[in-house]
């Protein structure tokens, strides 16, 4: 009996010990971010309009503003972001090893990357609906994919871009020579130096690269679109608390635009919600009543913090990619669903 009692005690101690060991491993990255009081956000840093180091030594672009929105929601301060420039080859390893907290780096959301059997990431909502294209110089005489026969094409190594151009040209029985580089800057440099007769990337990246050319009008993006490229931020798979927070911060940006809530008027909208108990949806959205924020590990007023810092999705898009920006890209599919696009947010209730 005594031996049995000792065995039970030993088993209990081992169980408690095991729990103590596994708890830190099960801690959400969101808790680590909060405790650290800063967000480490992986970006490219080399794509104007998305993430680029400007002349003032500051990062700017759509992907950068998404990082700021996360910091505003997770920490309460959009300035507390450490930006980590990463190549395409480095980005997923940086997430898995914990070098970064979230990835906001023009990354295509697809099955292989999202699945447990692939990269095992957790993608947020799409922040830019894109498609792959091909850019050539006007004097090249290349006007369609068929004109690329036996030509060399600069492409990023180990990317969906490389796979897509190969699939597209192989299906048309068009032979070509890929010239592979590790990051977009090298792809652009190779193209500019004449090492290839065409370059391929997402159409947004081609437009961004062309905007920096002194002879930008001498280069054209072919009409053909080779693929769907839904670009989304990502977090490491298996951390639902963080992935929920990432997801609903993006939806907050979209929903705010749907509701006409902007950086300039959000304080007025908050006061309106406080003064009118009957405005239930607005009160829940801005955290005046209910516990929507707490359900995803954030403060109930996280939407107010985000929109106060970055503005809504439309404001972010227009600032970085609108007609008056340095990289004007027609909004197209990235318009709200009620304006002819496909951007839509689930309800906040």
C-alpha positions, 0 to 999 in steps of 0.5 A, spaced: 500 500 500 505 504 501 509 502 495 502 504 491 501 511 495 509 513 493 508 511 486 501 515 485 505 521 488 511 520 483 506 520 478 503 526 480 509 530 481 511 528 474 505 530 471 506 537 474 513 537 472 511 536 465 505 541 465 510 546 468 515 544 462 510 545 456 506 551 459 512 556 456 512 552 449 504 553 449 504 560 450 501 565 444 506 569 441 501 575 442 503 574 449 510 575 448 509 581 444 505 584 449 510 583 454 516 585 450 512 591 448 514 591 441 512 588 435 518 584 430 515 585 423 518 581 417 518 586 411 521 586 404 524 593 405 525 594 397 518 594 394 516 602 393 509 602 395 509 596 399 515 596 404 521 601 402 526 605 406 525 612 404 530 618 404 528 620 411 531 613 413 523 611 415 520 605 412 513 606 408 508 602 404 502 598 405 505 592 408 509 597 413 502 600 415 499 593 416 505 592 421 503 599 424 496 596 425 498 590 428 502 594 433 497 599 435 492 593 436 497 588 440 501 593 444 497 600 443 502 604 440 503 603 432 510 606 433 513 600 437 515 596 431 522 593 429 522 592 421 526 586 419 528 586 412 527 579 409 529 575 402 523 571 399 528 565 401 529 567 408 521 569 410 518 563 412 524 560 416 524 567 420 517 566 422 518 558 424 524 560 428 521 566 432 526 571 429 519 575 427 513 575 430 509 576 424 510 577 416 507 582 412 512 581 406 508 581 399 507 573 400 502 569 396 497 565 400 496 558 397 495 551 400 502 549 400 504 555 405 498 554 409 497 547 410 501 543 415 504 539 410 507 545 407 510 551 410 505 550 416 503 558 416 497 561 418 495 567 413 490 573 415 485 576 410 488 578 403 491 585 403 492 586 396 489 582 390 495 581 385 497 577 379 503 575 376 506 579 369 512 580 365 515 586 364 519 588 357 522 594 354 518 597 348 524 596 344 525 589 345 519 587 340 516 583 345 508 584 345 506 577 348 508 571 351 509 567 345 514 573 343 518 570 349 520 564 346 528 562 347 528 569 351 531 569 358 527 571 363 529 574 370 525 571 376 526 570 383 528 563 386 524 559 390 518 563 389 511 562 386 513 567 381 518 562 378 513 556 378 508 560 375 512 562 369 515 555 368 508 553 368 505 558 363 510 557 358 511 550 359 503 549 357 504 553 351 510 549 349 515 556 349 522 554 351 526 560 355 532 561 360 530 563 367 535 567 370 534 566 377 536 571 383 535 571 391 531 577 391 527 582 387 532 588 387 537 583 384 532 581 379 531 588 377 538 589 377 539 583 372 534 586 368 536 593 368 543 590 366 541 586 360 542 580 363 535 578 361 530 580 356 524 580 360 523 580 368 517 577 371 514 578 378 507 580 381 504 586 377 504 590 383 512 589 384 513 590 376 509 597 377 513 599 383 520 597 380 518 601 374 517 607 378 524 608 380 527 607 373 529 614 370 526 611 363 520 608 366 516 610 360 520 605 355 518 599 359 511 596 359 508 590 362 505 585 358 497 584 358 497 577 360 496 575 367 499 569 369 496 567 376 492 569 382 497 572 387 493 574 393 498 577 398 496 576 405 500 577 412 502 571 416 503 568 422 506 561 425 501 556 424 498 553 431 498 559 434 490 561 434 490 567 439 495 570 434 492 568 428 485 571 430 488 577 432 492 578 425 485 576 422 481 581 425 485 587 425 485 586 417 478 586 418 477 592 422 481 596 417 476 593 411 470 594 416 472 601 418 472 603 410 465 600 409 462 604 415 465 610 413 470 611 419 476 614 418 482 617 421 480 624 421 473 622 424 474 616 428 474 620 435 467 623 433 464 616 431 466 614 438 463 620 441 457 618 437 457 611 440 458 613 447 452 618 446 447 613 443 446 607 446 441 605 441 447 604 436 449 597 438 453 595 432 457 602 432 458 601 440 460 594 439 465 595 433 469 601 437 469 597 444 464 602 447 460 595 449 461 588 449 467 584 449 469 583 442 476 585 443 477 580 449 475 574 445 481 575 441 486 577 446 486 584 445 483 590 448 476 592 447 477 598 443 483 595 439 479 598 433 479 605 435 487 604 436 488 601 429 484 606 425 486 612 430 493 610 428 493 608 420 486 610 418 482 605 414 484 600 409 482 605 403 486 610 406 492 606 407 491 604 400 490 611 397 496 613 401 501 608 398 498 606 391 493 611 390 493 616 384 497 621 387 502 616 390 509 614 387 507 608 385 500 609 382 496 602 381 489 602 380 485 599 386 481 594 381 479 588 385 482 591 392 475 596 392 470 594 397 465 589 395 459 594 394 464 598 389 466 593 384 471 589 388 472 583 393 474 586 399 469 585 405 469 584 412 465 579 416 460 582 421 463 584 428 458 581 433 
